[in-house]
Structures are given as C-alpha cells and as structure tokens.
C-alpha cells in the first residue's frame, strides 16, 4: 500500500523495511480518526471484529462505534492475553470487558482472547468467526497499536500484512485470504496526537511488553510516593497498611520514596532514565479515593492497583499523559 521501486515486488518499500529490518523511521505516520474509518465500515455488509489490547484496555476505546455500526454484527477480540499475569482469570477479564462494552454502549455477538501474536487461542477464535460471519467478509478495526495487524497477519495465508510496534503503519484497507474467507484489515484509528510518538524507537519498545507482566508489590504507610520511570509520580497520603501493586512492562522502573522527597528524586532519575518527557508542564491531579480496590491507570504505560486505607491519591505527570481511575482489573 505504498511506493516500491520494483514493479514485481510483493511489498511496498515501507512494508519491506518493517518486515526485514524493523525500520519504522521511514514509515509515514498517518492519523486516521474514528469517524473516517467507521463511516467507511458502515456501508459494508460484514462481520466487524473490534480488536482491543487486554493490557492497555482503556487506550483501546473507539469513539462512535455504537453510532456508526448500530445494527451491525460486532465481535470483540482481546489481544496479548499472554502478557497478563497468570493469576488473571478469564472471568476477571470478562468483568472488565463487559464494563468496557457498557461504556461504549455496544452489544457484541461474541468475544474471545488471543495471545502470543495470535497463535494462543486462535482455533477457538477462528471457529467463532466462521460460525458468525455467515460467509461474509470479516473486517478488523481498532485503535493503533492494539495488535490488530499482527493478529490479521497470523491468520493470513499470504503473510503480507504489514505490522510494527509503531502506531499508525496500516495505511489503507488491506485484504487477505484465510481458511475462513476474506479478512480485511482497516487503518488503525488515532483520534489525537499521542505522546508516545515523541519517543525514540528504543524507548518505545520499553512500553511494548514481550512477556507476562510481573507485578511489583509494596506495603505503604503514612505519606509515600512511587516514581514511574522518569515520567512522573503517584503519591499516597495517609496510607495505613496500604497494598499497592504495579503492573508495568519490565523496562519501566519504579522507585519508592518519601512524599516530601518525590519531586527532587524525579529530577534526579530523569537525568538517567530514557522513559521521560522533557520540556512539558507537569499537572498535579488528585483522584477520588474509592472504598473498593481500584486502579490508577497511566495510559500507554500501565497501572497501579490500590487496596486498603488511604486519605488521598495524587499524580504528577506531564500534561499529555492521561491519568484515570477505574475498578480494579486484577
């Protein structure tokens, strides 16, 4: 779906470099908003497969699905199942997915979860798609970087769908033949600029875990803070035997410190940590403390699960990072 110097080439220049060198610097990052993609899908008679990233679930939300695809058959598949800790049951995932779909106001005809680049759980997924597609085309859609093209590629008989860890590399509708019929990979949706685009490739890889997340557990008392990489701070005021568990890719370093030392410690860590955003205003945000176990989510990075007694939870991160809370995932 791009320029190639050879007319006989199976892959365009961008896809060739992605496949053989992992070189994404030469690939133009084209932002495609949800309305543009979903309005194209609306005119199609197909089974629509909404691909979400089970680890980065908040970041997988697509605006306007209920509006554009009302009355269409939608199937949800969660990728990267293997990256969640082994203690996470399908029941726990189902609970989060049901809340996710309720927020999106979307009903689905089915759902399943896959891992290991689409190989784990693939047969169940294929059987489901075959029975629900009713010989129609199967169209995959979702946000950039949720593993959509990687999943389609694992199903392809030709193996020419381009994939990358860099968001925004599916440039157009790409079709491929599979054992269950024609599958179409739509452009990855990106409704706004992402702060991760400012990172170099080596740093970006840190946020793409390659193996199951290993939880980091802390017992906190009084006023303490956790520094996340060189990005920012999550602080806990008035903690009493507070249980805090961090779920981040292994390259994201977590540092525990006293609350009053947190900002000076962050400045020191930023001098050596590659995961940082410089020259951007920091936003202090206080979060509502829930009476139940809850997560503080740092979008595109990971989340902190909080359980126990605490008076206040606050975050200090660059303006472009979105920080939200939700009912505990795990």
C-alpha positions as CSV (number, residue, x, y, z in Angstrom):
1,X,0.0,0.0,0.0
2,X,2.9,2.3,-0.8
3,X,5.8,3.1,-3.1
4,X,8.0,0.3,-4.4
5,X,11.0,0.8,-6.7
6,X,10.3,-2.6,-8.3
7,X,7.1,-3.3,-10.1
8,X,7.4,-7.0,-9.3
9,X,7.8,-6.5,-5.5
10,X,5.2,-8.1,-3.3
11,X,5.8,-5.5,-0.6
12,X,6.0,-1.7,-0.7
13,X,9.2,-0.1,0.5
14,X,7.7,0.7,3.9
15,X,6.4,-2.8,4.4
16,X,9.6,-4.4,3.3
17,X,11.6,-2.4,5.8
18,X,9.1,-3.2,8.5
19,X,9.3,-6.9,7.8
20,X,13.0,-7.4,7.4
21,X,14.6,-4.6,9.4
22,X,12.0,-3.4,11.9
23,X,12.8,0.1,10.4
24,X,9.8,2.3,11.1
25,X,11.6,5.6,10.8
26,X,10.8,5.8,7.1
27,X,7.1,5.0,7.5
28,X,4.8,8.0,7.5
29,X,2.6,8.0,10.5
30,X,-0.9,8.9,9.1
31,X,-3.5,9.8,11.7
32,X,-6.9,8.4,10.9
33,X,-9.8,9.4,13.1
34,X,-12.6,7.1,14.2
35,X,-15.3,8.8,12.2
36,X,-13.3,8.4,9.0
37,X,-12.8,4.7,9.5
38,X,-16.2,3.8,10.9
39,X,-18.1,5.7,8.2
40,X,-16.4,3.6,5.6
41,X,-17.3,0.4,7.6
42,X,-20.9,1.5,8.0
43,X,-21.5,0.9,4.3
44,X,-20.2,-2.7,4.3
45,X,-22.1,-5.9,4.9
46,X,-19.6,-7.8,7.0
47,X,-18.8,-9.2,10.5
48,X,-16.9,-6.5,12.3
49,X,-14.1,-7.5,14.7
50,X,-13.2,-4.9,17.3
51,X,-9.7,-5.6,18.4
52,X,-8.7,-4.4,21.9
53,X,-5.4,-4.7,23.8
54,X,-6.1,-6.5,27.1
55,X,-3.3,-4.8,28.9
56,X,-3.9,-1.3,27.5
57,X,-7.7,-1.7,27.7
58,X,-8.5,2.0,28.4
59,X,-6.5,3.0,25.4
60,X,-8.4,0.6,23.1
61,X,-11.7,2.6,23.3
62,X,-13.0,3.7,19.9
63,X,-15.4,6.6,19.9
64,X,-18.6,6.3,17.8
65,X,-18.9,2.6,17.4
66,X,-22.4,2.5,18.7
67,X,-23.4,5.4,16.4
68,X,-21.8,4.2,13.2
69,X,-22.2,0.4,13.5
70,X,-25.7,0.3,15.0
71,X,-27.4,-2.9,14.0
72,X,-24.2,-4.4,12.7
73,X,-22.7,-7.7,13.9
74,X,-19.7,-6.8,16.1
75,X,-17.3,-9.4,17.6
76,X,-14.7,-8.4,20.2
77,X,-11.3,-10.0,20.4
78,X,-8.8,-9.2,23.1
79,X,-5.1,-9.5,22.1
80,X,-2.0,-10.0,24.2
81,X,-3.7,-12.4,26.7
82,X,-0.3,-13.9,27.4
83,X,1.0,-10.6,28.8
84,X,-1.4,-10.5,31.7
85,X,-0.2,-12.3,34.9
86,X,-1.2,-15.9,35.0
87,X,-3.3,-15.2,38.1
88,X,-5.7,-13.2,35.9
89,X,-8.7,-15.5,35.1
90,X,-10.9,-15.2,32.0
91,X,-13.7,-14.3,34.5
92,X,-11.8,-11.2,35.6
93,X,-11.1,-10.2,32.0
94,X,-14.8,-10.7,31.2
95,X,-15.8,-8.4,34.0
96,X,-13.6,-5.6,32.6
97,X,-14.6,-6.2,29.0
98,X,-18.3,-6.1,30.0
99,X,-17.7,-2.7,31.7
100,X,-15.8,-1.6,28.6
101,X,-18.6,-2.5,26.3
102,X,-21.2,-0.9,28.6
103,X,-19.3,2.4,28.5
104,X,-19.1,2.1,24.7
105,X,-22.9,1.2,24.5
106,X,-22.1,-1.7,22.3
107,X,-23.5,-5.2,22.2
108,X,-21.4,-8.0,20.7
109,X,-22.3,-11.3,19.1
110,X,-19.3,-12.9,20.7
111,X,-15.8,-12.4,22.1
112,X,-12.6,-14.3,22.7
113,X,-9.0,-13.7,23.8
114,X,-5.8,-14.5,22.0
115,X,-2.1,-14.3,22.9
116,X,1.4,-15.0,21.6
117,X,0.9,-12.8,18.5
118,X,-2.4,-14.5,17.7
119,X,-1.4,-18.1,18.0
120,X,-2.7,-18.8,21.5
121,X,-6.5,-19.3,21.4
122,X,-6.5,-19.0,17.6
123,X,-8.6,-22.1,16.8
124,X,-11.4,-21.1,19.1
125,X,-11.3,-17.6,17.6
126,X,-11.4,-18.9,14.1
127,X,-14.3,-21.3,14.8
128,X,-16.2,-18.4,16.3
129,X,-15.6,-16.1,13.3
130,X,-16.5,-18.8,10.8
131,X,-19.9,-19.5,12.5
132,X,-20.8,-15.8,12.9
133,X,-19.6,-14.4,9.6
134,X,-22.1,-16.4,7.6
135,X,-19.8,-16.3,4.6
136,X,-19.5,-12.5,4.7
137,X,-16.2,-10.7,4.7
138,X,-14.6,-10.2,8.1
139,X,-13.4,-6.6,8.9
140,X,-11.0,-5.9,11.7
141,X,-10.9,-2.4,13.3
142,X,-9.5,-0.8,16.4
143,X,-7.1,1.8,17.7
144,X,-3.4,1.9,16.6
145,X,-1.0,-0.4,18.4
146,X,-3.5,-2.9,19.8
147,X,-2.1,-5.8,17.8
148,X,-4.7,-5.7,15.1
149,X,-2.4,-6.1,12.1
150,X,-0.3,-8.7,13.9
151,X,-3.4,-10.7,14.6
152,X,-4.6,-10.5,10.9
153,X,-1.1,-11.4,9.8
154,X,-1.2,-14.6,11.9
155,X,-4.4,-15.6,10.1
156,X,-3.2,-14.7,6.6
157,X,-2.4,-17.4,4.1
158,X,-0.2,-15.0,2.1
159,X,1.5,-13.3,5.1
160,X,1.9,-9.9,3.5
161,X,0.0,-7.7,6.0
162,X,2.5,-5.1,7.4
163,X,3.0,-5.0,11.2
164,X,5.1,-2.9,13.5
165,X,5.3,-1.8,17.2
166,X,4.9,1.8,16.0
167,X,1.4,3.2,15.9
168,X,-0.1,4.1,12.5
169,X,1.5,1.8,10.0
170,X,-1.6,0.3,8.4
171,X,-2.1,2.8,5.5
172,X,-5.3,1.6,3.9
173,X,-7.8,-1.3,3.8
174,X,-5.7,-4.4,3.4
175,X,-7.4,-7.7,2.4
176,X,-6.0,-11.2,2.8
177,X,-7.3,-14.7,2.3
178,X,-7.6,-17.1,5.2
179,X,-9.0,-20.5,5.9
180,X,-12.4,-19.0,6.8
181,X,-12.6,-16.5,3.9
182,X,-11.6,-12.9,3.2
183,X,-10.4,-10.8,6.1
184,X,-9.9,-7.0,5.8
185,X,-7.6,-5.0,8.0
186,X,-8.8,-1.4,8.3
187,X,-6.5,1.5,9.2
188,X,-5.6,1.8,12.8
189,X,-7.6,4.6,14.4
190,X,-5.8,7.6,16.1
191,X,-8.1,10.5,17.1
192,X,-5.4,12.7,18.6
193,X,-1.6,13.1,18.9
194,X,0.0,10.5,21.1
195,X,2.8,11.4,23.5
196,X,4.5,8.1,22.7
197,X,5.1,9.4,19.2
198,X,7.7,11.7,20.6
199,X,9.8,8.8,22.0
200,X,12.6,7.2,20.0
201,X,12.3,3.6,18.8
202,X,14.4,2.1,21.6
203,X,12.3,3.8,24.3
204,X,9.0,3.0,22.6
205,X,9.9,-0.7,22.7
206,X,10.0,-0.5,26.5
207,X,6.3,0.1,26.5
208,X,5.6,-3.0,24.4
209,X,6.0,-5.9,26.8
210,X,7.2,-9.2,25.2
211,X,6.4,-11.5,28.2
212,X,3.9,-11.7,31.0
213,X,3.8,-8.7,33.3
214,X,5.5,-9.3,36.7
215,X,3.6,-7.4,39.5
216,X,5.6,-5.3,41.9
217,X,4.1,-5.2,45.4
218,X,4.5,-2.5,48.0
219,X,3.1,-2.1,51.5
220,X,2.9,1.7,52.2
221,X,2.3,3.7,55.4
222,X,2.0,7.4,56.1
223,X,3.0,9.6,53.1
224,X,4.9,7.9,50.4
225,X,5.3,8.1,46.6
226,X,6.2,5.9,43.7
227,X,8.2,7.3,40.8
228,X,7.3,5.7,37.5
229,X,10.3,5.7,35.1
230,X,11.3,9.2,34.5
231,X,7.7,10.2,33.7
232,X,6.0,11.2,37.0
233,X,4.8,10.4,40.5
234,X,1.9,8.6,42.1
235,X,1.6,9.7,45.8
236,X,-0.3,8.2,48.7
237,X,-1.2,10.5,51.7
238,X,-2.3,9.0,55.0
239,X,-1.7,5.4,54.0
240,X,-2.3,2.7,56.6
241,X,-1.0,-0.8,55.6
242,X,-1.9,0.1,52.0
243,X,-1.3,-2.6,49.5
244,X,-0.1,-1.2,46.1
245,X,0.7,-3.4,43.1
246,X,2.3,-2.0,40.0
247,X,1.7,-3.6,36.6
248,X,4.2,-2.1,34.1
249,X,6.4,-3.6,31.3
250,X,9.7,-4.7,32.8
251,X,11.6,-1.8,31.3
252,X,9.6,0.7,33.3
253,X,11.5,1.2,36.6
254,X,9.5,2.0,39.8
255,X,11.2,3.9,42.6
256,X,9.8,4.2,46.1
257,X,10.4,7.3,48.2
258,X,9.1,9.6,50.9
259,X,6.4,12.0,49.7
260,X,8.4,15.1,50.6
261,X,11.4,13.9,48.5
262,X,9.5,12.8,45.4
263,X,9.9,15.8,43.1
264,X,13.7,16.1,43.8
265,X,14.1,12.3,43.3
266,X,12.2,12.5,40.0
267,X,14.5,15.3,38.8
268,X,17.5,13.1,39.6
269,X,16.0,10.0,37.9
270,X,15.2,11.9,34.7
271,X,18.9,12.5,34.2
272,X,19.5,8.8,33.5
273,X,16.1,7.2,32.7
274,X,15.3,7.0,29.0
275,X,11.5,6.9,29.6
276,X,10.8,10.6,30.1
277,X,9.1,13.7,28.6
278,X,11.1,16.9,28.9
279,X,10.1,20.5,28.5
280,X,6.4,19.8,29.1
281,X,4.3,21.2,32.0
282,X,3.6,18.8,34.9
283,X,0.0,18.5,36.0
284,X,-0.9,17.7,39.6
285,X,-4.1,15.8,39.9
286,X,-6.0,14.5,42.9
287,X,-8.0,11.3,42.4
288,X,-11.2,10.2,44.2
289,X,-10.4,7.5,46.7
290,X,-12.8,4.6,46.3
291,X,-13.8,2.3,49.1
292,X,-13.1,-0.7,47.0
293,X,-9.9,-1.9,45.4
294,X,-9.2,0.3,42.4
295,X,-6.6,1.1,39.7
296,X,-4.8,4.3,38.8
297,X,-4.1,4.0,35.1
298,X,-1.3,5.8,33.4
299,X,-2.4,5.4,29.8
300,X,0.1,3.7,27.4
301,X,2.4,2.9,30.4
302,X,0.5,0.6,32.8
303,X,-1.5,0.8,36.0
304,X,-1.2,0.8,39.8
305,X,-3.7,-1.3,41.8
306,X,-4.6,0.2,45.2
307,X,-6.2,-1.7,48.1
308,X,-6.6,-0.5,51.7
309,X,-6.9,2.7,53.7
310,X,-5.5,5.9,52.2
311,X,-6.7,9.5,52.6
312,X,-5.5,10.9,49.2
313,X,-4.1,9.6,46.0
314,X,-2.5,12.2,43.7
315,X,-0.5,12.1,40.5
316,X,2.1,14.4,39.0
317,X,2.7,13.7,35.3
318,X,3.3,15.6,32.0
319,X,0.2,17.3,30.6
320,X,0.0,15.0,27.6
321,X,-0.3,11.8,29.7
322,X,-3.9,10.8,30.6
323,X,-4.3,9.5,34.2
324,X,-7.6,7.9,35.2
325,X,-9.0,5.6,37.9
326,X,-11.2,2.5,37.4
327,X,-12.4,-0.5,39.4
328,X,-9.5,-2.9,39.9
329,X,-8.8,-5.1,36.8
330,X,-6.9,-7.8,38.7
